[in-house]
């Protein structure tokens, strides 16, 4: 089956690999001029590692990343709020949880795709997708003037301007979360615990540290910003560290240390968006996948993992299809299998974000006290149950 994949992110790359391994002719069209490795890091929770193992990539992921066993939550005064035993999640789901730099994950997927001779086309930004009334298919029009169609078109073109989502859903407006994320990568002089995530909650602020090795971590600094401020081209390169120091003065010394040891070029500020859940993920021969179908906030912890799951689920449905099934049947089955879970993940990400990024000191004090009383073993088991592959 001739297949076009729009977008060479985690969803697009993984889906391309699965389909190519199963005999599909696959072409990937990416808006950027090359593979986009921007971003800090990703936690491949056990559901993601299950999918990566299916592709034989799990050992490479573990070699370049760090197996996590715990997450420590603190307030901004370094008082422990509780510990999530990630090892409980790992045991419940029968796979490890591995933190890895996003660029390393993308490169591993791209190298695998390239080894399979999957065709990549860069500088192909989708302008629109329209009905081809003669063929009863969809036609993809690119900004460079080219147009393409195929038996199967997979919209893996992200959350911010997905033309596939616009075609299927009539609109593709993302929802602003009310907070921004500063992200970066730090190379430290001192050893850190390479198995433990550190998560600090302030008032309308958060700082999370995820280890990649004993001397390297990636991090995210979240801040309530109810009004989006327009950024100039230089706004992310001037006094970034000083801005973060001042923003996080009330946080523990480890936060300042991580910021101080970060590569200035790795620090980016991102205004964070997700999407409202939708019930219909396909139209004609176009199917939404990854963020274009179900973008969740980073507080969900599952964005990349669900993109990987999408690729595996779709490939299983296509491989095992009966002779009577057409694309519409497969698309409907895919939507039914993925909708409830991804909707729950979007909602849980929003719920946690509303709690963490609350700028009322009284609320935050009560939140922290409640966190101390949480049954963290029950929480870990609940996370594992919610993330289990169906």
C-alpha positions, 0 to 999 in steps of 0.5 A: 500500500502506497503511504504518505506520512506527514511529519518526521517526529516521533510518531511519523518516524515510528509509524514509517518503520512499522509500516515499512517492515510490513511491506508498505511503500512509505514516503515521509514529508517533513516541513523542516529542512532536516530531522528536527532534534529540538527539545530536551528529553523524553521519559520512555515509560514502560509502554513506550519501551514495549513498542521500542522493543518490538522494533529492536531499539530498546537496547540502544535507548537504554545505552544512551539513557538512564533507567529510572526507579524513583521520582522525588517530589519537593516543595521549593524549600526542599521539603520532601512531599513524597516519592513515586516508586517508578520501579513499581510501575516498571514491575507492573508493566514488565518493562523499564522506564528510560530517560533519554535526550530527545535528539538521541531518540529521534536519531535512533529512529531516523537511523533505523528508518534510513536503514530501511530505505524509507524515502524522506522529503524535507522542506515540504510544509503542508499548505492544505489537504483537500478532497480529490473528488475524482479519486475519492481520496485526499490530496496534499498541497505543499507550500512549495507547489507540489501536490501528492496523494496516496492510498494512505495518508497519515497526519503526524504533523504535530499540535500547533499547525496540523493541516491534517487535523484541520482537514479531518476536524475542520479546525486545528486551533491548539489550546494555551495551557496558561504556562510556559516551559523553559527547557535545557540540558545540563552537564554537571561537574558533580555526580547525581543519582542517575535513577531518580527524577527530582520535581520541585513545586513552588507557587505558580512555578515548577522545576523538574530534573531528569537524569540521563547519566551521573553527569547529565540531565535535562530539565524543565522550568514551568511558570504561570504566564496567563498572557502570551508575550510575543517573542523576538528572534533574540528573546531566547538568547539574551540573559536566559540564565539570569532570567531563570536565576531570578525566577527561581531564587526561592528554589533549592541550590540544585536548581541554580546549579543545573541552570548554571551548568546548562549549555546556553544553546540548549535553553529554550522557552516554549509556550505550552499548548494541548488540544481538546479531545475530538471523537473523529480522527479520520476522513477519507484516506487521512488518519490523525496520529500522535499530537495531531490527534491527541496532544497532551500537556507535558504534565501528562508524562505520556506525549511521546509514549502515546505517539509510539503506541499509536504506531504500534496499534495501527501496524497491528490493525493493518497487519491483522486486517481481514480481506473484508476490512477497508481503510475506513474500518481500520481507521474506526478500529484505531480510533476506538482503541486509542480514544478513551486512553488518550482522552484520559491522558489529556485530562490527567495532564490538565488536572495536574497542570492546574494544580502545579501551576496555581499562583495562589499561595494558600492553595499551594500550601494545601496542595503540598500538605495533601501531597504528603498524605498521598498513598504513593504506592497506590499512585504508582499502581494507578499510573501503571494501570492507566498506561498499560497497553490494551 
